[in-house]
Amino acid sequence: MADYIPKTDAEYHVWQFNLIEILSENATAWGIPEEVITSLKTAQARWTTAYEKASNKQNRTSADVITKNGSSQKVVGD
């Protein structure tokens, strides 16, 4: 099976944003419950915050990177 989830953080950031936007726009037509979309958007917000903090290489800690790595799994794994 092909892996469609991008490997780099920057590519993943764009990909997951686009995916959730498309899912949100088509949720009703595709029968996706609103609570699922809300959960995805909550996870996306966690990822975005962690990604932005960890992307600042001059002002990040190892904990920031660990948090970011865990957040990426939450967006696609919830």
mmCIF file of the N, C-alpha and C atoms, coordinates in Angstrom:
data_MODEL
# 
_entry.id   MODEL 
# 
loop_
_atom_site.group_PDB 
_atom_site.id 
_atom_site.type_symbol 
_atom_site.label_atom_id 
_atom_site.label_alt_id 
_atom_site.label_comp_id 
_atom_site.label_asym_id 
_atom_site.label_entity_id 
_atom_site.label_seq_id 
_atom_site.pdbx_PDB_ins_code 
_atom_site.Cartn_x 
_atom_site.Cartn_y 
_atom_site.Cartn_z 
_atom_site.occupancy 
_atom_site.B_iso_or_equiv 
_atom_site.pdbx_formal_charge 
_atom_site.auth_seq_id 
_atom_site.auth_comp_id 
_atom_site.auth_asym_id 
_atom_site.auth_atom_id 
_atom_site.pdbx_PDB_model_num 
ATOM 1   N N  . MET A 1 1  ? 0.839   -1.179 0.000  1.00 0.00 ? 1  MET A N  1 
ATOM 2   C CA . MET A 1 1  ? 0.000   0.000  0.000  1.00 0.00 ? 1  MET A CA 1 
ATOM 3   C C  . MET A 1 1  ? 0.884   1.242  0.000  1.00 0.00 ? 1  MET A C  1 
ATOM 4   N N  . ALA A 1 2  ? 0.512   2.200  -0.803 1.00 0.00 ? 2  ALA A N  1 
ATOM 5   C CA . ALA A 1 2  ? 1.275   3.443  -0.908 1.00 0.00 ? 2  ALA A CA 1 
ATOM 6   C C  . ALA A 1 2  ? 1.089   4.281  0.356  1.00 0.00 ? 2  ALA A C  1 
ATOM 7   N N  . ASP A 1 3  ? 2.127   5.025  0.693  1.00 0.00 ? 3  ASP A N  1 
ATOM 8   C CA . ASP A 1 3  ? 2.070   5.926  1.846  1.00 0.00 ? 3  ASP A CA 1 
ATOM 9   C C  . ASP A 1 3  ? 1.913   7.346  1.312  1.00 0.00 ? 3  ASP A C  1 
ATOM 10  N N  . TYR A 1 4  ? 0.740   7.926  1.525  1.00 0.00 ? 4  TYR A N  1 
ATOM 11  C CA . TYR A 1 4  ? 0.450   9.254  1.000  1.00 0.00 ? 4  TYR A CA 1 
ATOM 12  C C  . TYR A 1 4  ? 0.788   10.374 1.962  1.00 0.00 ? 4  TYR A C  1 
ATOM 13  N N  . ILE A 1 5  ? 1.190   10.035 3.167  1.00 0.00 ? 5  ILE A N  1 
ATOM 14  C CA . ILE A 1 5  ? 1.528   11.058 4.142  1.00 0.00 ? 5  ILE A CA 1 
ATOM 15  C C  . ILE A 1 5  ? 2.969   11.496 3.895  1.00 0.00 ? 5  ILE A C  1 
ATOM 16  N N  . PRO A 1 6  ? 3.176   12.779 3.619  1.00 0.00 ? 6  PRO A N  1 
ATOM 17  C CA . PRO A 1 6  ? 4.524   13.275 3.332  1.00 0.00 ? 6  PRO A CA 1 
ATOM 18  C C  . PRO A 1 6  ? 5.497   13.016 4.479  1.00 0.00 ? 6  PRO A C  1 
ATOM 19  N N  . LYS A 1 7  ? 6.755   12.871 4.122  1.00 0.00 ? 7  LYS A N  1 
ATOM 20  C CA . LYS A 1 7  ? 7.800   12.554 5.100  1.00 0.00 ? 7  LYS A CA 1 
ATOM 21  C C  . LYS A 1 7  ? 8.334   13.786 5.833  1.00 0.00 ? 7  LYS A C  1 
ATOM 22  N N  . THR A 1 8  ? 8.492   14.911 5.136  1.00 0.00 ? 8  THR A N  1 
ATOM 23  C CA . THR A 1 8  ? 9.061   16.089 5.791  1.00 0.00 ? 8  THR A CA 1 
ATOM 24  C C  . THR A 1 8  ? 7.974   16.861 6.537  1.00 0.00 ? 8  THR A C  1 
ATOM 25  N N  . ASP A 1 9  ? 8.386   17.538 7.593  1.00 0.00 ? 9  ASP A N  1 
ATOM 26  C CA . ASP A 1 9  ? 7.430   18.317 8.379  1.00 0.00 ? 9  ASP A CA 1 
ATOM 27  C C  . ASP A 1 9  ? 6.770   19.414 7.553  1.00 0.00 ? 9  ASP A C  1 
ATOM 28  N N  . ALA A 1 10 ? 7.549   20.095 6.734  1.00 0.00 ? 10 ALA A N  1 
ATOM 29  C CA . ALA A 1 10 ? 6.993   21.189 5.933  1.00 0.00 ? 10 ALA A CA 1 
ATOM 30  C C  . ALA A 1 10 ? 5.944   20.672 4.945  1.00 0.00 ? 10 ALA A C  1 
ATOM 31  N N  . GLU A 1 11 ? 6.238   19.560 4.287  1.00 0.00 ? 11 GLU A N  1 
ATOM 32  C CA . GLU A 1 11 ? 5.268   18.975 3.351  1.00 0.00 ? 11 GLU A CA 1 
ATOM 33  C C  . GLU A 1 11 ? 4.037   18.461 4.093  1.00 0.00 ? 11 GLU A C  1 
ATOM 34  N N  . TYR A 1 12 ? 4.276   17.833 5.244  1.00 0.00 ? 12 TYR A N  1 
ATOM 35  C CA . TYR A 1 12 ? 3.164   17.327 6.059  1.00 0.00 ? 12 TYR A CA 1 
ATOM 36  C C  . TYR A 1 12 ? 2.270   18.474 6.515  1.00 0.00 ? 12 TYR A C  1 
ATOM 37  N N  . HIS A 1 13 ? 2.873   19.583 6.910  1.00 0.00 ? 13 HIS A N  1 
ATOM 38  C CA . HIS A 1 13 ? 2.107   20.737 7.378  1.00 0.00 ? 13 HIS A CA 1 
ATOM 39  C C  . HIS A 1 13 ? 1.118   21.199 6.310  1.00 0.00 ? 13 HIS A C  1 
ATOM 40  N N  . VAL A 1 14 ? 1.581   21.343 5.098  1.00 0.00 ? 14 VAL A N  1 
ATOM 41  C CA . VAL A 1 14 ? 0.717   21.777 3.995  1.00 0.00 ? 14 VAL A CA 1 
ATOM 42  C C  . VAL A 1 14 ? -0.318  20.702 3.670  1.00 0.00 ? 14 VAL A C  1 
ATOM 43  N N  . TRP A 1 15 ? 0.131   19.454 3.616  1.00 0.00 ? 15 TRP A N  1 
ATOM 44  C CA . TRP A 1 15 ? -0.740  18.338 3.257  1.00 0.00 ? 15 TRP A CA 1 
ATOM 45  C C  . TRP A 1 15 ? -1.908  18.197 4.218  1.00 0.00 ? 15 TRP A C  1 
ATOM 46  N N  . GLN A 1 16 ? -1.625  18.174 5.526  1.00 0.00 ? 16 GLN A N  1 
ATOM 47  C CA . GLN A 1 16 ? -2.700  17.977 6.494  1.00 0.00 ? 16 GLN A CA 1 
ATOM 48  C C  . GLN A 1 16 ? -3.654  19.159 6.508  1.00 0.00 ? 16 GLN A C  1 
ATOM 49  N N  . PHE A 1 17 ? -3.141  20.370 6.284  1.00 0.00 ? 17 PHE A N  1 
ATOM 50  C CA . PHE A 1 17 ? -4.017  21.540 6.203  1.00 0.00 ? 17 PHE A CA 1 
ATOM 51  C C  . PHE A 1 17 ? -4.987  21.385 5.038  1.00 0.00 ? 17 PHE A C  1 
ATOM 52  N N  . ASN A 1 18 ? -4.455  21.008 3.878  1.00 0.00 ? 18 ASN A N  1 
ATOM 53  C CA . ASN A 1 18 ? -5.305  20.831 2.698  1.00 0.00 ? 18 ASN A CA 1 
ATOM 54  C C  . ASN A 1 18 ? -6.304  19.688 2.887  1.00 0.00 ? 18 ASN A C  1 
ATOM 55  N N  . LEU A 1 19 ? -5.859  18.591 3.478  1.00 0.00 ? 19 LEU A N  1 
ATOM 56  C CA . LEU A 1 19 ? -6.740  17.450 3.700  1.00 0.00 ? 19 LEU A CA 1 
ATOM 57  C C  . LEU A 1 19 ? -7.917  17.826 4.600  1.00 0.00 ? 19 LEU A C  1 
ATOM 58  N N  . ILE A 1 20 ? -7.638  18.482 5.706  1.00 0.00 ? 20 ILE A N  1 
ATOM 59  C CA . ILE A 1 20 ? -8.706  18.841 6.634  1.00 0.00 ? 20 ILE A CA 1 
ATOM 60  C C  . ILE A 1 20 ? -9.637  19.881 6.020  1.00 0.00 ? 20 ILE A C  1 
ATOM 61  N N  . GLU A 1 21 ? -9.094  20.767 5.215  1.00 0.00 ? 21 GLU A N  1 
ATOM 62  C CA . GLU A 1 21 ? -9.943  21.746 4.527  1.00 0.00 ? 21 GLU A CA 1 
ATOM 63  C C  . GLU A 1 21 ? -10.907 21.045 3.573  1.00 0.00 ? 21 GLU A C  1 
ATOM 64  N N  . ILE A 1 22 ? -10.410 20.097 2.793  1.00 0.00 ? 22 ILE A N  1 
ATOM 65  C CA . ILE A 1 22 ? -11.262 19.351 1.854  1.00 0.00 ? 22 ILE A CA 1 
ATOM 66  C C  . ILE A 1 22 ? -12.301 18.525 2.609  1.00 0.00 ? 22 ILE A C  1 
ATOM 67  N N  . LEU A 1 23 ? -11.869 17.858 3.680  1.00 0.00 ? 23 LEU A N  1 
ATOM 68  C CA . LEU A 1 23 ? -12.810 17.082 4.484  1.00 0.00 ? 23 LEU A CA 1 
ATOM 69  C C  . LEU A 1 23 ? -13.898 17.968 5.065  1.00 0.00 ? 23 LEU A C  1 
ATOM 70  N N  . SER A 1 24 ? -13.518 19.132 5.561  1.00 0.00 ? 24 SER A N  1 
ATOM 71  C CA . SER A 1 24 ? -14.488 20.057 6.153  1.00 0.00 ? 24 SER A CA 1 
ATOM 72  C C  . SER A 1 24 ? -15.509 20.524 5.131  1.00 0.00 ? 24 SER A C  1 
ATOM 73  N N  . GLU A 1 25 ? -15.029 20.848 3.951  1.00 0.00 ? 25 GLU A N  1 
ATOM 74  C CA . GLU A 1 25 ? -15.923 21.345 2.895  1.00 0.00 ? 25 GLU A CA 1 
ATOM 75  C C  . GLU A 1 25 ? -16.896 20.279 2.413  1.00 0.00 ? 25 GLU A C  1 
ATOM 76  N N  . ASN A 1 26 ? -16.516 19.015 2.521  1.00 0.00 ? 26 ASN A N  1 
ATOM 77  C CA . ASN A 1 26 ? -17.333 17.931 1.982  1.00 0.00 ? 26 ASN A CA 1 
ATOM 78  C C  . ASN A 1 26 ? -17.916 17.015 3.044  1.00 0.00 ? 26 ASN A C  1 
ATOM 79  N N  . ALA A 1 27 ? -17.809 17.400 4.293  1.00 0.00 ? 27 ALA A N  1 
ATOM 80  C CA . ALA A 1 27 ? -18.231 16.530 5.396  1.00 0.00 ? 27 ALA A CA 1 
ATOM 81  C C  . ALA A 1 27 ? -19.686 16.078 5.268  1.00 0.00 ? 27 ALA A C  1 
ATOM 82  N N  . THR A 1 28 ? -20.560 16.977 4.993  1.00 0.00 ? 28 THR A N  1 
ATOM 83  C CA . THR A 1 28 ? -21.971 16.624 4.890  1.00 0.00 ? 28 THR A CA 1 
ATOM 84  C C  . THR A 1 28 ? -22.204 15.649 3.740  1.00 0.00 ? 28 THR A C  1 
ATOM 85  N N  . ALA A 1 29 ? -21.685 15.970 2.586  1.00 0.00 ? 29 ALA A N  1 
ATOM 86  C CA . ALA A 1 29 ? -21.875 15.119 1.415  1.00 0.00 ? 29 ALA A CA 1 
ATOM 87  C C  . ALA A 1 29 ? -21.262 13.732 1.600  1.00 0.00 ? 29 ALA A C  1 
ATOM 88  N N  . TRP A 1 30 ? -20.167 13.671 2.326  1.00 0.00 ? 30 TRP A N  1 
ATOM 89  C CA . TRP A 1 30 ? -19.473 12.397 2.530  1.00 0.00 ? 30 TRP A CA 1 
ATOM 90  C C  . TRP A 1 30 ? -19.909 11.683 3.802  1.00 0.00 ? 30 TRP A C  1 
ATOM 91  N N  . GLY A 1 31 ? -20.825 12.273 4.544  1.00 0.00 ? 31 GLY A N  1 
ATOM 92  C CA . GLY A 1 31 ? -21.346 11.634 5.752  1.00 0.00 ? 31 GLY A CA 1 
ATOM 93  C C  . GLY A 1 31 ? -20.377 11.616 6.928  1.00 0.00 ? 31 GLY A C  1 
ATOM 94  N N  . ILE A 1 32 ? -19.493 12.594 6.991  1.00 0.00 ? 32 ILE A N  1 
ATOM 95  C CA . ILE A 1 32 ? -18.536 12.680 8.098  1.00 0.00 ? 32 ILE A CA 1 
ATOM 96  C C  . ILE A 1 32 ? -19.186 13.504 9.212  1.00 0.00 ? 32 ILE A C  1 
ATOM 97  N N  . PRO A 1 33 ? -19.331 12.901 10.393 1.00 0.00 ? 33 PRO A N  1 
ATOM 98  C CA . PRO A 1 33 ? -19.970 13.630 11.490 1.00 0.00 ? 33 PRO A CA 1 
ATOM 99  C C  . PRO A 1 33 ? -19.190 14.893 11.879 1.00 0.00 ? 33 PRO A C  1 
ATOM 100 N N  . GLU A 1 34 ? -19.903 15.907 12.308 1.00 0.00 ? 34 GLU A N  1 
ATOM 101 C CA . GLU A 1 34 ? -19.295 17.182 12.694 1.00 0.00 ? 34 GLU A CA 1 
ATOM 102 C C  . GLU A 1 34 ? -18.289 17.001 13.825 1.00 0.00 ? 34 GLU A C  1 
ATOM 103 N N  . GLU A 1 35 ? -18.556 16.076 14.751 1.00 0.00 ? 35 GLU A N  1 
ATOM 104 C CA . GLU A 1 35 ? -17.621 15.874 15.864 1.00 0.00 ? 35 GLU A CA 1 
ATOM 105 C C  . GLU A 1 35 ? -16.281 15.320 15.380 1.00 0.00 ? 35 GLU A C  1 
ATOM 106 N N  . VAL A 1 36 ? -16.288 14.594 14.291 1.00 0.00 ? 36 VAL A N  1 
ATOM 107 C CA . VAL A 1 36 ? -15.023 14.107 13.722 1.00 0.00 ? 36 VAL A CA 1 
ATOM 108 C C  . VAL A 1 36 ? -14.232 15.278 13.147 1.00 0.00 ? 36 VAL A C  1 
ATOM 109 N N  . ILE A 1 37 ? -14.894 16.146 12.434 1.00 0.00 ? 37 ILE A N  1 
ATOM 110 C CA . ILE A 1 37 ? -14.236 17.331 11.868 1.00 0.00 ? 37 ILE A CA 1 
ATOM 111 C C  . ILE A 1 37 ? -13.700 18.207 13.002 1.00 0.00 ? 37 ILE A C  1 
ATOM 112 N N  . THR A 1 38 ? -14.489 18.388 14.045 1.00 0.00 ? 38 THR A N  1 
ATOM 113 C CA . THR A 1 38 ? -14.042 19.181 15.193 1.00 0.00 ? 38 THR A CA 1 
ATOM 114 C C  . THR A 1 38 ? -12.808 18.563 15.832 1.00 0.00 ? 38 THR A C  1 
ATOM 115 N N  . SER A 1 39 ? -12.800 17.254 15.986 1.00 0.00 ? 39 SER A N  1 
ATOM 116 C CA . SER A 1 39 ? -11.648 16.556 16.562 1.00 0.00 ? 39 SER A CA 1 
ATOM 117 C C  . SER A 1 39 ? -10.408 16.731 15.690 1.00 0.00 ? 39 SER A C  1 
ATOM 118 N N  . LEU A 1 40 ? -10.584 16.623 14.388 1.00 0.00 ? 40 LEU A N  1 
ATOM 119 C CA . LEU A 1 40 ? -9.456  16.820 13.469 1.00 0.00 ? 40 LEU A CA 1 
ATOM 120 C C  . LEU A 1 40 ? -8.913  18.245 13.553 1.00 0.00 ? 40 LEU A C  1 
ATOM 121 N N  . LYS A 1 41 ? -9.805  19.213 13.623 1.00 0.00 ? 41 LYS A N  1 
ATOM 122 C CA . LYS A 1 41 ? -9.369  20.611 13.698 1.00 0.00 ? 41 LYS A CA 1 
ATOM 123 C C  . LYS A 1 41 ? -8.661  20.901 15.017 1.00 0.00 ? 41 LYS A C  1 
ATOM 124 N N  . THR A 1 42 ? -9.102  20.269 16.095 1.00 0.00 ? 42 THR A N  1 
ATOM 125 C CA . THR A 1 42 ? -8.425  20.422 17.386 1.00 0.00 ? 42 THR A CA 1 
ATOM 126 C C  . THR A 1 42 ? -7.021  19.848 17.317 1.00 0.00 ? 42 THR A C  1 
ATOM 127 N N  . ALA A 1 43 ? -6.904  18.661 16.734 1.00 0.00 ? 43 ALA A N  1 
ATOM 128 C CA . ALA A 1 43 ? -5.587  18.041 16.575 1.00 0.00 ? 43 ALA A CA 1 
ATOM 129 C C  . ALA A 1 43 ? -4.712  18.873 15.647 1.00 0.00 ? 43 ALA A C  1 
ATOM 130 N N  . GLN A 1 44 ? -5.310  19.437 14.614 1.00 0.00 ? 44 GLN A N  1 
ATOM 131 C CA . GLN A 1 44 ? -4.566  20.287 13.685 1.00 0.00 ? 44 GLN A CA 1 
ATOM 132 C C  . GLN A 1 44 ? -4.029  21.526 14.403 1.00 0.00 ? 44 GLN A C  1 
ATOM 133 N N  . ALA A 1 45 ? -4.815  22.100 15.277 1.00 0.00 ? 45 ALA A N  1 
ATOM 134 C CA . ALA A 1 45 ? -4.365  23.274 16.027 1.00 0.00 ? 45 ALA A CA 1 
ATOM 135 C C  . ALA A 1 45 ? -3.183  22.917 16.924 1.00 0.00 ? 45 ALA A C  1 
ATOM 136 N N  . ARG A 1 46 ? -3.236  21.742 17.571 1.00 0.00 ? 46 ARG A N  1 
ATOM 137 C CA . ARG A 1 46 ? -2.099  21.285 18.390 1.00 0.00 ? 46 ARG A CA 1 
ATOM 138 C C  . ARG A 1 46 ? -0.853  21.141 17.522 1.00 0.00 ? 46 ARG A C  1 
ATOM 139 N N  . TRP A 1 47 ? -1.020  20.513 16.358 1.00 0.00 ? 47 TRP A N  1 
ATOM 140 C CA . TRP A 1 47 ? 0.110   20.321 15.450 1.00 0.00 ? 47 TRP A CA 1 
ATOM 141 C C  . TRP A 1 47 ? 0.693   21.671 15.028 1.00 0.00 ? 47 TRP A C  1 
ATOM 142 N N  . THR A 1 48 ? -0.166  22.594 14.600 1.00 0.00 ? 48 THR A N  1 
ATOM 143 C CA . THR A 1 48 ? 0.293   23.889 14.097 1.00 0.00 ? 48 THR A CA 1 
ATOM 144 C C  . THR A 1 48 ? 1.096   24.633 15.148 1.00 0.00 ? 48 THR A C  1 
ATOM 145 N N  . THR A 1 49 ? 0.600   24.653 16.369 1.00 0.00 ? 49 THR A N  1 
ATOM 146 C CA . THR A 1 49 ? 1.318   25.323 17.455 1.00 0.00 ? 49 THR A CA 1 
ATOM 147 C C  . THR A 1 49 ? 2.675   24.669 17.687 1.00 0.00 ? 49 THR A C  1 
ATOM 148 N N  . ALA A 1 50 ? 2.681   23.349 17.771 1.00 0.00 ? 50 ALA A N  1 
ATOM 149 C CA . ALA A 1 50 ? 3.933   22.619 18.027 1.00 0.00 ? 50 ALA A CA 1 
ATOM 150 C C  . ALA A 1 50 ? 4.896   22.743 16.852 1.00 0.00 ? 50 ALA A C  1 
ATOM 151 N N  . TYR A 1 51 ? 4.387   22.678 15.638 1.00 0.00 ? 51 TYR A N  1 
ATOM 152 C CA . TYR A 1 51 ? 5.225   22.783 14.438 1.00 0.00 ? 51 TYR A CA 1 
ATOM 153 C C  . TYR A 1 51 ? 5.893   24.159 14.368 1.00 0.00 ? 51 TYR A C  1 
ATOM 154 N N  . GLU A 1 52 ? 5.125   25.195 14.594 1.00 0.00 ? 52 GLU A N  1 
ATOM 155 C CA . GLU A 1 52 ? 5.682   26.548 14.525 1.00 0.00 ? 52 GLU A CA 1 
ATOM 156 C C  . GLU A 1 52 ? 6.759   26.754 15.585 1.00 0.00 ? 52 GLU A C  1 
ATOM 157 N N  . LYS A 1 53 ? 6.535   26.245 16.781 1.00 0.00 ? 53 LYS A N  1 
ATOM 158 C CA . LYS A 1 53 ? 7.515   26.389 17.847 1.00 0.00 ? 53 LYS A CA 1 
ATOM 159 C C  . LYS A 1 53 ? 8.779   25.582 17.548 1.00 0.00 ? 53 LYS A C  1 
ATOM 160 N N  . ALA A 1 54 ? 8.614   24.357 17.090 1.00 0.00 ? 54 ALA A N  1 
ATOM 161 C CA . ALA A 1 54 ? 9.768   23.490 16.811 1.00 0.00 ? 54 ALA A CA 1 
ATOM 162 C C  . ALA A 1 54 ? 10.516  23.913 15.552 1.00 0.00 ? 54 ALA A C  1 
ATOM 163 N N  . SER A 1 55 ? 9.879   24.652 14.688 1.00 0.00 ? 55 SER A N  1 
ATOM 164 C CA . SER A 1 55 ? 10.528  25.084 13.444 1.00 0.00 ? 55 SER A CA 1 
ATOM 165 C C  . SER A 1 55 ? 11.546  26.200 13.675 1.00 0.00 ? 55 SER A C  1 
ATOM 166 N N  . ASN A 1 56 ? 11.469  26.857 14.815 1.00 0.00 ? 56 ASN A N  1 
ATOM 167 C CA . ASN A 1 56 ? 12.405  27.920 15.146 1.00 0.00 ? 56 ASN A CA 1 
ATOM 168 C C  . ASN A 1 56 ? 13.669  27.283 15.738 1.00 0.00 ? 56 ASN A C  1 
ATOM 169 N N  . LYS A 1 57 ? 14.607  26.945 14.880 1.00 0.00 ? 57 LYS A N  1 
ATOM 170 C CA . LYS A 1 57 ? 15.789  26.190 15.304 1.00 0.00 ? 57 LYS A CA 1 
ATOM 171 C C  . LYS A 1 57 ? 16.670  26.942 16.290 1.00 0.00 ? 57 LYS A C  1 
ATOM 172 N N  . GLN A 1 58 ? 16.589  28.253 16.306 1.00 0.00 ? 58 GLN A N  1 
ATOM 173 C CA . GLN A 1 58 ? 17.414  29.040 17.221 1.00 0.00 ? 58 GLN A CA 1 
ATOM 174 C C  . GLN A 1 58 ? 16.795  29.174 18.613 1.00 0.00 ? 58 GLN A C  1 
ATOM 175 N N  . ASN A 1 59 ? 15.529  28.878 18.718 1.00 0.00 ? 59 ASN A N  1 
ATOM 176 C CA . ASN A 1 59 ? 14.854  29.105 19.992 1.00 0.00 ? 59 ASN A CA 1 
ATOM 177 C C  . ASN A 1 59 ? 13.907  27.952 20.342 1.00 0.00 ? 59 ASN A C  1 
ATOM 178 N N  . ARG A 1 60 ? 14.348  26.713 20.121 1.00 0.00 ? 60 ARG A N  1 
ATOM 179 C CA . ARG A 1 60 ? 13.518  25.564 20.460 1.00 0.00 ? 60 ARG A CA 1 
ATOM 180 C C  . ARG A 1 60 ? 14.260  24.652 21.420 1.00 0.00 ? 60 ARG A C  1 
ATOM 181 N N  . THR A 1 61 ? 13.507  23.843 22.104 1.00 0.00 ? 61 THR A N  1 
ATOM 182 C CA . THR A 1 61 ? 14.100  22.859 23.004 1.00 0.00 ? 61 THR A CA 1 
ATOM 183 C C  . THR A 1 61 ? 13.825  21.468 22.452 1.00 0.00 ? 61 THR A C  1 
ATOM 184 N N  . SER A 1 62 ? 14.476  20.477 23.024 1.00 0.00 ? 62 SER A N  1 
ATOM 185 C CA . SER A 1 62 ? 14.201  19.109 22.585 1.00 0.00 ? 62 SER A CA 1 
ATOM 186 C C  . SER A 1 62 ? 12.758  18.733 22.916 1.00 0.00 ? 62 SER A C  1 
ATOM 187 N N  . ALA A 1 63 ? 12.217  19.299 23.985 1.00 0.00 ? 63 ALA A N  1 
ATOM 188 C CA . ALA A 1 63 ? 10.814  19.050 24.331 1.00 0.00 ? 63 ALA A CA 1 
ATOM 189 C C  . ALA A 1 63 ? 9.873   19.601 23.256 1.00 0.00 ? 63 ALA A C  1 
ATOM 190 N N  . ASP A 1 64 ? 10.231  20.744 22.660 1.00 0.00 ? 64 ASP A N  1 
ATOM 191 C CA . ASP A 1 64 ? 9.420   21.307 21.576 1.00 0.00 ? 64 ASP A CA 1 
ATOM 192 C C  . ASP A 1 64 ? 9.363   20.343 20.393 1.00 0.00 ? 64 ASP A C  1 
ATOM 193 N N  . VAL A 1 65 ? 10.481  19.742 20.062 1.00 0.00 ? 65 VAL A N  1 
ATOM 194 C CA . VAL A 1 65 ? 10.545  18.807 18.927 1.00 0.00 ? 65 VAL A CA 1 
ATOM 195 C C  . VAL A 1 65 ? 9.757   17.539 19.251 1.00 0.00 ? 65 VAL A C  1 
ATOM 196 N N  . ILE A 1 66 ? 9.881   17.045 20.469 1.00 0.00 ? 66 ILE A N  1 
ATOM 197 C CA . ILE A 1 66 ? 9.138   15.848 20.874 1.00 0.00 ? 66 ILE A CA 1 
ATOM 198 C C  . ILE A 1 66 ? 7.633   16.113 20.824 1.00 0.00 ? 66 ILE A C  1 
ATOM 199 N N  . THR A 1 67 ? 7.219   17.276 21.294 1.00 0.00 ? 67 THR A N  1 
ATOM 200 C CA . THR A 1 67 ? 5.804   17.646 21.253 1.00 0.00 ? 67 THR A CA 1 
ATOM 201 C C  . THR A 1 67 ? 5.307   17.706 19.819 1.00 0.00 ? 67 THR A C  1 
ATOM 202 N N  . LYS A 1 68 ? 6.089   18.304 18.937 1.00 0.00 ? 68 LYS A N  1 
ATOM 203 C CA . LYS A 1 68 ? 5.716   18.382 17.518 1.00 0.00 ? 68 LYS A CA 1 
ATOM 204 C C  . LYS A 1 68 ? 5.582   16.997 16.914 1.00 0.00 ? 68 LYS A C  1 
ATOM 205 N N  . ASN A 1 69 ? 6.537   16.128 17.194 1.00 0.00 ? 69 ASN A N  1 
ATOM 206 C CA . ASN A 1 69 ? 6.484   14.774 16.639 1.00 0.00 ? 69 ASN A CA 1 
ATOM 207 C C  . ASN A 1 69 ? 5.263   14.012 17.125 1.00 0.00 ? 69 ASN A C  1 
ATOM 208 N N  . GLY A 1 70 ? 4.901   14.173 18.370 1.00 0.00 ? 70 GLY A N  1 
ATOM 209 C CA . GLY A 1 70 ? 3.701   13.529 18.893 1.00 0.00 ? 70 GLY A CA 1 
ATOM 210 C C  . GLY A 1 70 ? 2.430   14.114 18.317 1.00 0.00 ? 70 GLY A C  1 
ATOM 211 N N  . SER A 1 71 ? 2.436   15.410 18.038 1.00 0.00 ? 71 SER A N  1 
ATOM 212 C CA . SER A 1 71 ? 1.264   16.076 17.483 1.00 0.00 ? 71 SER A CA 1 
ATOM 213 C C  . SER A 1 71 ? 0.952   15.615 16.076 1.00 0.00 ? 71 SER A C  1 
ATOM 214 N N  . SER A 1 72 ? 1.961   15.306 15.289 1.00 0.00 ? 72 SER A N  1 
ATOM 215 C CA . SER A 1 72 ? 1.710   14.859 13.918 1.00 0.00 ? 72 SER A CA 1 
ATOM 216 C C  . SER A 1 72 ? 0.972   13.532 13.917 1.00 0.00 ? 72 SER A C  1 
ATOM 217 N N  . GLN A 1 73 ? 1.251   12.682 14.875 1.00 0.00 ? 73 GLN A N  1 
ATOM 218 C CA . GLN A 1 73 ? 0.580   11.393 14.957 1.00 0.00 ? 73 GLN A CA 1 
ATOM 219 C C  . GLN A 1 73 ? -0.873  11.572 15.372 1.00 0.00 ? 73 GLN A C  1 
ATOM 220 N N  . LYS A 1 74 ? -1.156  12.592 16.156 1.00 0.00 ? 74 LYS A N  1 
ATOM 221 C CA . LYS A 1 74 ? -2.513  12.818 16.603 1.00 0.00 ? 74 LYS A CA 1 
ATOM 222 C C  . LYS A 1 74 ? -3.424  13.251 15.464 1.00 0.00 ? 74 LYS A C  1 
ATOM 223 N N  . VAL A 1 75 ? -2.920  14.063 14.534 1.00 0.00 ? 75 VAL A N  1 
ATOM 224 C CA . VAL A 1 75 ? -3.772  14.538 13.442 1.00 0.00 ? 75 VAL A CA 1 
ATOM 225 C C  . VAL A 1 75 ? -4.228  13.381 12.582 1.00 0.00 ? 75 VAL A C  1 
ATOM 226 N N  . VAL A 1 76 ? -3.337  12.477 12.246 1.00 0.00 ? 76 VAL A N  1 
ATOM 227 C CA . VAL A 1 76 ? -3.716  11.377 11.362 1.00 0.00 ? 76 VAL A CA 1 
ATOM 228 C C  . VAL A 1 76 ? -4.168  10.158 12.127 1.00 0.00 ? 76 VAL A C  1 
ATOM 229 N N  . GLY A 1 77 ? -3.922  10.101 13.443 1.00 0.00 ? 77 GLY A N  1 
ATOM 230 C CA . GLY A 1 77 ? -4.229  8.899  14.190 1.00 0.00 ? 77 GLY A CA 1 
ATOM 231 C C  . GLY A 1 77 ? -5.499  8.943  15.010 1.00 0.00 ? 77 GLY A C  1 
ATOM 232 N N  . ASP A 1 78 ? -6.076  10.118 15.217 1.00 0.00 ? 78 ASP A N  1 
ATOM 233 C CA . ASP A 1 78 ? -7.293  10.207 16.034 1.00 0.00 ? 78 ASP A CA 1 
ATOM 234 C C  . ASP A 1 78 ? -8.496  9.683  15.304 1.00 0.00 ? 78 ASP A C  1 
# 
